[in-house]
Amino acid sequence: MARPITLFTGQWADLPFEEVCRLASEWGYDGLEIACWGDHFEVDKAVSDDSYVERKLETLAKYNLKVWAISNHLVGQAVCDHPIDQRHQGILPARIWGDGEAEGVRQRAAEEIKDTARAARKLGVDVVVGFTGSSIWHTLAMFPPVPPEMIEDGYRDFAERWNPILDVFDEVGVKFAHEVHPSEIAYDYWTTKRALEAIGNRPAFGLNWDPSHFVWQELDPVNFIFDFADRIYHVDCKDAKVRTGDGRRGRLASHLPWADMRRGWDFVSTGHGDVPWEDCFRALNGIGYNGPISIEWEDAGMDRLLGAPEALQFVRRLAFDAPAAAFDAAFSSSS
């Protein structure tokens, strides 16, 4: 059976949940990766009201859609972040922001992520996708010089804040799939290894494989799949295009807005960028990944009502089922 292809609803949260269901169904998606913002999935209501979850499932069934994962990137970002500032106020529910006092925001965010695991279980899914935040991302520029112990403190802070959260994930039988992404504790290959080591490589914490931020960092998304094969808990398809080379456009994007052609890289509709998709899907077949393929459509230069169905057709054509011997063959060729 072909792996289901879902639409991540995070970039559609300005629309009512039912409208997104209608669009996704008409385009031919198998289901949704539901974002925990807008009216798409409200964690506080889900944990306190059984009828809320039932209504969500009824709406999905009405449009012949299913759900395999929910995502809470926005609240997860606040668990470890430093500083906590107006950026967080702009993305967090008012009940999580509260008075804006930083440690209070972090603690309320942590409790919300625990509740997200509980809500996921009530919904019948076993993966929560999201961010972790980072207390040391702001040190990346390397000046003023960063003492090694400051970096170690950052990983220690991550473990202290996330291990109690992961205890709840273990209790309810749900896994967290961290999206490797700039501004997170794990944003590239080596920081992913260090983050996993910091929490003792516990199984509750895995990865959401999304190659878009790999390509502009000059990371290999294919070898990442092989190297973290046992940690790929979810897959997001988002593409990016690098536009450096003219001596003016840099990889750090110059604080320019999305779709500004002066940027050194940008998100583009899946299939229009630099991600080697065929090799990526072959690698996913190779490791035996059989979960959903979720399209995170994010292209500020294209009408999303055109881009989302186009991306679906592209992925459906390439995300072919693996032959029976693919797993062994892939590992023998990559070792």
N, C-alpha and C positions, 0 to 999 in steps of 0.2 A: 504493500500500500504506500502511495506517495506521501511524503511528509507534508503536514499541513502548512499552508502559507497564511500568515496573519498580518494584520496591519496594526502597527503601534499607534495608539490614539493620542499620544502626547502632543503632537503638532496639530491636533484637531480639537483640542479642548475648548476652543471658543464656540464650537457647535454642540448642541444637545447630544447626549449619548445615543438616543434613538436615531437621530439623523445620521450619525456616523455609522451606526449599524446598517441603516438603509443603504448608504452609499457603498460600504464595503461589500455588502451582499450583492448589490447590483453589479459591481465590478468583478465579482467572482472569488473574493477572498474566502478562506475556510473559517476564519475566526479573527479574534482581536487579541492583541496584547494591551490590556486595559491600563491606562494611566490613572493614578490616584490623585487627580486634580480635575478642576472643572466639576461637572456633575457626573463624570464618567464612573468614578468609584470613590466614595467618601468613606475612609477607614473608620471614623468614629461612628458613623451610622451603621456600617456593616457589622461591627462588633457588638453593638447595643440593640440591634433590631433584626431579628431573623427574617422578617418580611422584606426588608430592604434587599438582602441578598437574593431572596426568591424572585423579587421583581426584576432584578438584573438578569437572572438566568432566564426568566420568561421573555424578556426583550430579546436576548440573544437567540433563543429558540424561535421566536417569531420570524427572525430573518435568517434562520438556518445557519447560525454561527455558533462557534464554540470558543472557549477560553482555556489556554494552557498556562498563562503567566499573567501576573499583574506587575506594575512598575511604580516605584515610589522614589524616583530620582531626587525630587525637589526637597523632600523632608530628609532623606538620607544625607544629602549634602551638608546639612546643618549639624550632623552628629559630631563631626570632628573639626569643622572648619575654624580657621583663625585668619583674619578677624571675622567676627559676625557684624554685619553692617547693613546698609540700606539695600544692597543687592539681595540679601536674604529676606528682608521684609517684603520685597517685591514678589517673591516666589512662595513664601510660606503661608499656610492658613493663619488667620489672626489668632486663633487659640494656641498655635505653636509659637508665634512671634511674641505674644504677650506684651510685656513692657520693653522688650528688646534687650534686656540684660543678657550678656553673651552666654554665661554658663547656664542660665535658666533656659535659654533657647535650645542649647545643646541637649540638656536633660529631657526637655519635653519632646524634642525630635527623636531621641533614643526610645522613649516610651511609645511614640507613634510607630516607629519601625517594628517594635515588638508586636504592637497591635496589628500591623500590616501582615505579619506572619499568621496571626490568629484569623484575620479576615480572609486571607488567602485560603486557609484550610476550610473555612465555612463556605467559600465559593467553590471549593473542590479542586483547587490548583495547588501544585507543590513547588512552584518557583516564584520568587519575588526578585525582580530585576531592579537595580538601582545604583546609586552613588554612595560613597562613604564620607566624602569631605576629607580634608587633610589639614593638620596644624602646621605643616612644613612646606606646603606648595609655594608660599610666598618667598621662600628662601632660594628658589630655583635660579634666580639671576646671579647668584654666587658672589654678590658684593652688596654690602660688606661681607667679608669672609665668614663662612658658616662653620662653627666648631663641629667636629664629628659627633660630639655628645648631643648636640641640638637635633641632629637627624635621628639619632637613636631614640631620643625622647619622643620624636614624632611617631615612630613605629610603636613605641611603648604606649603612647596615648591612644593610638588606634586600637591596640589590643585590649587595653583596659576598658575602652568604651564599647567595643564591638563584641567582646566575649560574652557579656551578659545578654546582649541582644541575640547572639547565636545560640545561647542556652534555650531561649524561647523557641527559636526556629527548630532546634532539636526536639523540644517537647511536643511540638505540634506536627512534626514530620514534614517541614517545608525547608527548602534550601534558598540561600541568598546568592544571586548571580550578579557580581559586581562588574560594572561596565568600565573597562580599562580606558582611562580618559584623562586628558590634562585637567588639573585642579583636584585630582583625587590622590589618595595615598598610593594607589597603583595606577600609573599612567603610561608605563612602557614595559619592556621585557623584564629588566632587572628589578624595577620597583614592584612588579607583580610577584616575583620570587620572594622578595623581602617581606612583602605584606603577608603572603601565605605562611612564611616562616614565623612571622611575629605572632600569629594565632595558632601556632603548632600544627599547621596544615589540616585543621579540623575540617571534616567533610561538609559541614553545614555552609561553608563559605566557598563558593566557586566563582565562575566567570561568565559574563555575558560577552560573547565574541562579537565585536563590532569593528570592522577593519578600517572605518573611515579615518580615524585618528592615527592609525598605524602608518598610512602611506605618506602623509606629510611630515611625519617624524622619521621617515626612511627605515621603518621597521618592516619585517617580512610577515604578513598576516598568515601565510601558509605554514611556515615553520612554527609560528606561535600555536597554531592548532595542534600540530604534532607534539610540541613540547609540553603543552598543558592539556593533553587529551582527556585526562580523567577529571578535569575541572571545567570543561565546557558544558555548562548547564543550560545555556540558552543561546540563540543566535539572532542577532539583528543585522539586517542588510541596509547599510547606509554608505553611500559612495562619496568620495572626495577627489578633487582635481588639484594638482600642484601647478602653479603658474609662475614659478620663479624662473630666473634665467635672463631677465632683461636688465639686471643691475639695479633695479629699483624695488621690485616686489620681493619681500622677505617671508620666510616661513612663519614668523611670529604674527603676521597679518596686520601690524602697524595700527592697531586699535580702529581699524576701518570696519564699517558695517558689512553684514553678509550681503553677497552679490555685488559688492563694489569691486570692479575689475582691477583696482590697484592692489588688492590683496594678493599675497603670495600663494594662497590656497583657499578653497571654498568647498562647501558641500554642493554636490550635484545629484541629479536624479540617478538612481541605480542603473548602472550600465553606461553612463556617460563620463565616468571618471577613470582613475588610475588603479582601482582595486582589480587584481587579477582574478576575476570571479570564477572562471572555469576551474582554475587550479584550486581555489578555495573550496568550491563544492566537492571537488574530487578528494581533497584532504578531509573534509567533514565526513564523506563516505568512508574514507580510510580509517578514521578513528571510531566508526560505528555510531556517529551521532544520528539519532532518529527522532529528535524533538522538532518543534515548530521552527520554521524559517520566518522571521518577523521582519517585515519591511518597515523601516523607520524613514519615512519620506520627509526629506528636509532639504529643499532647494529653493532659496529665496528668489532665484531668477526664473522659475517656471511656475505656471499655474498648477496648484496641487490637484485640481480636478482633472488635469491632463496627466500630470506626473505619476500620481498614485496608481492608476490603472495600467499605465505604460510600464512602471516598475514591476507590477505583478506579472505581466506577460513575460518580461525579461527573465525574472527569477524562475517562473514556472518552466520556462524552456531549458534553463541551465541546471536547476536543482533536481537532477535526475536521480532515480534510485540506484543504489550501488549494486553491482553484481556480487554474488555470494562470497567470492574470494577477495574482495576489495580490501578488507581490513588487513589481512596478512600481507597482501602485496604492497600496500601503502607503507606499512611499517618496515618491511624488508628493504624497500627502496629508499626510505628516509634515514635509515640507520647507518 
